[in-house]
Amino acid sequence: MGEEKPTLATATAKTAATKPQKPKTQKRGTFKQTGEEMILGLLKGRKAALGSKINAAWMKEGRKGTAAVLLSRMAKAKKLKMVKVKGQRGSQYQMG
């Protein structure tokens, strides 16, 4: 007798309060150049560039994340050559 049954209103209020909210989705950025064109443009006048320098230019352009995924994809496609740097973390990239 001392226990009350929850009504429909209180049951839905409790579930609504504990329901996780969906994270906001980010819109894809639009740029004049594709990421691949940007990286090839950076390397065009140089012998090679470190991945950290490419990532710094990536961020400076206002792009989200890092260029690491695109760099490895381009190296796999033989558009770039990836060379490990001895004694340091990371790689150096050359035109393939």
C-alpha positions in Angstrom: 0.0 0.0 0.0 2.9 2.4 0.7 4.3 2.0 -2.8 2.9 4.2 -5.6 2.7 3.1 -9.2 4.4 5.5 -11.6 2.1 7.3 -14.0 2.7 7.6 -17.7 3.8 11.3 -17.3 6.5 10.5 -14.7 7.7 7.5 -16.6 8.3 9.5 -19.8 9.9 12.4 -17.9 12.4 10.0 -16.4 13.3 8.4 -19.7 13.6 11.7 -21.5 16.0 13.0 -18.9 18.3 9.9 -19.2 18.1 9.7 -22.9 21.6 10.5 -24.5 21.6 13.3 -26.9 23.0 12.9 -30.4 26.2 14.7 -31.1 26.0 17.5 -33.6 27.3 16.5 -37.0 29.9 18.7 -38.6 29.6 20.0 -42.1 32.3 19.1 -44.5 34.6 22.0 -45.3 34.7 23.4 -48.8 38.0 24.6 -50.2 39.3 25.9 -53.5 41.8 23.0 -53.7 41.4 19.4 -52.8 43.6 18.1 -50.0 45.6 16.2 -52.5 46.2 19.3 -54.6 47.2 21.2 -51.6 49.8 18.6 -50.5 51.2 18.3 -54.1 51.4 22.1 -54.3 53.5 22.2 -51.0 55.9 19.7 -52.3 56.2 21.1 -55.8 59.0 23.5 -55.2 60.7 21.4 -52.5 62.9 18.4 -52.4 60.9 16.9 -49.4 58.8 18.0 -46.5 58.2 16.5 -43.0 54.8 15.3 -42.1 54.6 17.8 -39.3 55.2 20.7 -41.7 52.5 19.4 -44.0 50.1 19.0 -41.0 50.9 22.6 -39.9 50.0 23.9 -43.4 46.9 21.8 -43.3 45.8 23.4 -40.0 46.8 26.9 -41.2 44.4 26.5 -44.2 41.6 25.9 -41.7 41.1 22.2 -42.5 39.9 19.8 -39.8 41.9 16.9 -38.4 45.3 16.1 -39.8 46.7 15.2 -43.3 48.0 11.8 -42.1 45.2 9.7 -43.7 45.6 11.5 -47.0 49.4 11.3 -46.9 49.4 7.5 -46.4 46.7 7.1 -49.1 48.9 9.1 -51.5 52.0 7.1 -50.6 50.1 3.8 -51.2 49.0 5.1 -54.6 52.7 6.0 -55.4 51.9 9.7 -55.7 54.3 10.4 -52.8 57.3 8.6 -51.5 57.4 8.2 -47.7 60.9 8.1 -46.1 61.4 7.4 -42.4 63.5 10.0 -40.6 66.3 8.4 -38.5 66.3 9.4 -34.9 63.0 11.2 -35.1 59.3 10.5 -35.0 57.5 10.8 -38.3 58.3 10.6 -42.0 59.5 12.8 -44.8 57.5 13.0 -48.0 58.8 13.4 -51.5 57.1 13.7 -54.9 56.6 10.1 -56.1 
